[in-house]
Amino acid sequence: MNTTEIKILLEKYYEGRTNLEEECQMKAYLLSPKADPQFAAEARMFGHLAKAKQETLPTAVKEKILHRLQHTTVLPYYRTRQFWYYATGIAATLLILFTIAISFYQQPAGKDSLAGTNYTRAEAQAAVLQTQQALAYVGTKFTQGTKPLKELDKLQNTQVRMQKLGKLHRNVKTINHNMDKASESLKEVEKLSKFKIVVN
């Protein structure tokens, strides 16, 4: 294989478009002693990857990891966040229903009874009002507490931008390779233009 074919295969490899046969050819060339020195960095990378495939974990460590993985249930972050939204919504609904039930519960003598103690209607309404104020306070604190979670969406947007920057870097690298190739071709043309072909 020549250097141009290897450059093309490397570009395809970094973009994830190579098939298994092309990768095997490229790795075989890069790991061979005949490889061009300009591909030394790639050769080292593929050499490290080949060594990493041959390394094995001790059996005890492997068993511990497998045991942990089998006995650990990991919920994705968005599911746990969603669970807490639902759980707090259900709890708030139950509290509101409880306060409504207390406000409509009436004793025939105009007094309300709770846990064996008789309260006047005004006391019961004051308790309902205090409960509503407490729930409103808890609701505002919950809303304030969930605001930082919205900042995590910004992190996700940043991750997408970083991936785009990675693609841009690969494209710039491709352009640099092509420019090097073009400059080499120009040098060859300049060398050829210095020679005169004499025809008898």
C-alpha positions as a printed Julia matrix, in Angstrom:
200×3 Matrix{Float64}:
   0.0     0.0     0.0
   1.21    3.5    -0.74
   1.04    6.5     1.59
  -1.93    8.04   -0.23
  -4.05    4.95    0.29
  -3.06    4.85    3.96
  -3.98    8.53    4.41
  -7.37    7.89    2.83
  -7.95    4.85    5.03
  -6.93    6.79    8.15
  -9.37    9.57    7.3
 -12.12    7.03    6.79
 -11.13    5.31   10.05
 -11.34    8.52   12.07
 -14.74    9.23   10.56
 -15.91    5.68   11.37
 -16.48    4.66    7.73
 -13.96    1.83    7.34
 -14.96   -1.8     7.16
 -13.14   -4.64    8.93
 -11.03   -5.61    5.92
  -9.78   -2.05    5.39
  -8.93   -1.7     9.09
  -6.97   -4.96    9.03
  -4.98   -3.82    5.96
  -4.27   -0.44    7.5
  -3.19   -1.91   10.87
  -1.01   -4.51    9.17
   0.77   -1.79    7.19
   1.17    0.58   10.16
   2.5    -2.14   12.46
   4.93   -3.48    9.86
   8.57   -2.31    9.8
   8.04   -1.03    6.24
   5.62    1.66    7.45
   6.35    5.25    6.45
   7.78    7.31    9.38
   5.12   10.0     8.87
   2.6     7.51   10.33
   4.63    6.91   13.51
   1.95    8.39   15.8
  -0.78    6.2    14.3
   1.5     3.16   14.46
   2.12    3.77   18.17
  -1.63    4.16   18.77
  -2.48    0.9    17.0
   0.43   -0.8    18.79
  -0.96    0.26   22.17
  -4.43   -0.92   21.17
  -3.05   -4.3    20.15
  -1.24   -4.64   23.5
  -4.37   -3.61   25.4
  -6.36   -6.37   23.7
  -3.84   -8.94   24.91
  -3.95   -7.78   28.54
  -6.28   -9.68   30.85
  -7.57   -8.94   34.3
  -6.79  -11.29   37.16
  -9.65  -13.75   37.75
 -10.46  -12.37   41.21
 -10.82   -8.81   39.92
 -12.92   -9.96   36.98
 -15.25  -11.88   39.32
 -15.64   -8.86   41.62
 -16.54   -6.62   38.7
 -19.05   -9.11   37.31
 -20.59   -9.58   40.78
 -20.98   -5.81   41.21
 -22.5    -5.39   37.75
 -24.98   -8.2    38.29
 -26.15   -6.9    41.68
 -26.29   -3.2    40.91
 -29.26   -1.58   39.27
 -28.31    1.76   37.79
 -31.09    4.03   36.71
 -30.26    6.66   34.13
 -30.14   10.19   35.53
 -33.21   11.37   33.65
 -35.32    8.52   35.1
 -34.36    9.31   38.7
 -35.09   12.99   38.15
 -38.41   12.12   36.58
 -39.23    9.85   39.55
 -38.68   12.71   42.0
 -40.91   15.01   39.99
 -43.71   12.45   40.11
 -43.14   11.58   43.79
 -43.21   15.21   44.94
 -46.26   15.92   42.76
 -48.16   13.01   44.31
 -47.15   14.08   47.83
 -48.29   17.66   47.2
 -51.61   16.43   45.77
 -52.21   14.23   48.81
 -51.49   17.14   51.17
 -53.89   19.41   49.29
 -56.62   16.75   49.37
 -56.0    16.26   53.08
 -56.38   19.98   53.79
 -59.58   20.15   51.71
 -60.99   17.17   53.59
 -60.2    18.86   56.9
 -61.84   22.12   55.82
 -65.07   20.38   54.77
 -65.3    18.12   57.79
 -67.93   19.59   60.08
 -69.3    18.65   63.48
 -73.02   19.22   64.16
 -72.31   21.6    67.05
 -70.27   23.94   64.81
 -66.98   22.56   66.1
 -64.34   20.53   64.28
 -62.68   17.51   65.86
 -59.21   16.25   65.12
 -57.42   13.53   67.11
 -60.02   13.71   69.88
 -59.68   17.49   70.39
 -62.53   19.87   69.54
 -61.67   23.03   67.6
 -63.85   25.96   66.64
 -64.49   26.71   62.99
 -62.16   29.74   63.11
 -59.31   27.64   64.57
 -59.76   25.0    61.87
 -59.74   27.65   59.13
 -56.6    29.2    60.65
 -54.94   25.76   60.62
 -55.96   25.25   56.98
 -54.57   28.69   56.08
 -51.28   27.92   57.85
 -51.08   24.57   56.07
 -51.66   26.24   52.7
 -48.94   28.79   53.48
 -46.55   26.03   54.49
 -47.3    24.12   51.26
 -46.76   27.27   49.2
 -43.42   27.8    50.96
 -42.37   24.18   50.32
 -43.48   24.53   46.68
 -41.34   27.64   46.12
 -38.33   26.0    47.79
 -38.81   22.91   45.62
 -38.93   25.08   42.5
 -35.76   26.87   43.59
 -34.11   23.52   44.26
 -34.9    22.19   40.79
 -33.58   25.28   38.96
 -29.95   24.03   39.09
 -31.11   20.83   37.37
 -32.05   22.91   34.34
 -28.41   24.0    34.13
 -27.54   20.39   33.27
 -29.25   20.88   29.9
 -26.62   23.54   29.16
 -23.91   20.96   29.86
 -25.53   18.65   27.33
 -25.57   21.46   24.73
 -21.89   22.09   25.48
 -21.14   18.41   24.91
 -22.82   18.58   21.49
 -20.72   21.64   20.61
 -17.55   19.86   21.71
 -18.41   16.95   19.41
 -18.82   19.43   16.54
 -15.41   20.9    17.39
 -13.96   17.38   17.19
 -15.38   16.98   13.69
 -13.98   20.39   12.75
 -10.56   19.34   14.04
 -10.65   16.17   11.92
 -11.67   18.21    8.87
  -8.82   20.68    9.44
  -6.43   17.73    9.78
  -7.76   16.35    6.46
  -7.25   19.73    4.78
  -3.68   19.88    6.14
  -2.97   16.4     4.75
  -4.37   17.42    1.38
  -2.34   20.64    1.38
   0.83   18.67    2.18
   0.0    16.3    -0.66
  -0.58   19.23   -3.05
   2.71   20.89   -2.06
   4.57   17.6    -2.63
   2.97   17.35   -6.07
   4.01   20.93   -6.88
   7.58   20.15   -5.86
   7.56   17.14   -8.17
   6.23   19.29  -11.03
   8.97   21.87  -10.39
  11.62   19.15  -10.49
  10.21   17.8   -13.76
  10.07   21.27  -15.33
  13.84   21.67  -14.8
  14.57   18.7   -17.04
  14.47   18.97  -20.82
  13.55   15.96  -22.86
  15.68   15.64  -25.9
  14.07   13.73  -28.79
  16.38   12.5   -31.54
